[in-house]
């Protein structure tokens, strides 16, 4: 059967399968992660998403919970796409992050405006390490970046890009800092999903 090009014409079953894939990808989750959270076998989830296994109503609550959405969000057609980014900021660990990009495909990059509080001035005992790259452009203030053995001060107008496999941390030097950050999926999970 040929896939419908218009999501409004697709069956409920097809819509749920598509939404499962989209939401999982948007959140950067693997089949294994969602399967574990939903308490189903990864091969079952794979077959559900691909249409090789019948999607039953009793699958929906567990899958919705595993993806962090309501069952209605799996069943409802997606709203028309608005190009404006209207995600709410998140505040934690001395930072406020405003999303500047829509949730893109898994493995994609996401941009944020970041306000670093002046009180975020002491690094943790152990600097985090993860896969990926981080990129910062400092707009205002002076950013302290610990990168391995280096202790750097990044001034307004300066840009840094670094492998996050190097132990790293960033904070304020002598007042609040505003920067634009681009995180890959691993950095985004570390900085936003704690």
C-alpha angles and dihedrals in degrees: 000000000000117000116248114247091206112066089206090064097051124105121255089249092052091045093053091048091049092046091050090056094042097048093044090050093044090055093045092239125152125226087250093055094049093043091053092048091047092046094235133119115271091232089055091053091048091051091046092053094046096045094245091118129047113257109228127197091242090063093061103073094049093045093047091050091047090053095043095242137108123260087246090060089058093047102039121084112251116264117251110281114260112198092213117097107229104164117142120249120253122218124198142124093021096308138098116203124196114194112235097183135051118251101279134191120304111278091029129128123252128201126215138180104227128199110197112202117232089238091063091090105118121076121220119261090253119038115225123249127192141150119280143038132288125204125193133184112191113220101174136003130018119290123209111214121188107197113174106303092343122100105196133182111211114203128207110286094026124118129207130190122181145162110260090213083083112082106258147169135170134204145143125299104198107341142354119322128210118198143157113238131191115200131185118220095275094050091044091055091049097045100036112022105055 
